[in-house]
């Protein structure tokens, strides 16, 4: 039993280093909260997942655009 526990812990730690696993976990959490907000009924899990995925993708893309704009402004300043 102990070795299984260690394996699960190792897998969890490895997932933190995998960007795809981190994103999937964030989507799962957001979809769960959307489900709770909608009353927790059955049958809309795909819609909740897609909404969560869209929200997180939009937030990520917005952050990248803002980061890129800041980098561009830094590069445009004369030294």
Secondary structure, DSSP 8 states (H G I E B T S, - for coil): -HHHHHHHHHHHHHHHT-HHHHHHHHHHHHHHHHHHHTTS-SS-HHHHHHHHHHHHHHHHHHHHHHHHHHHHHHHHS--
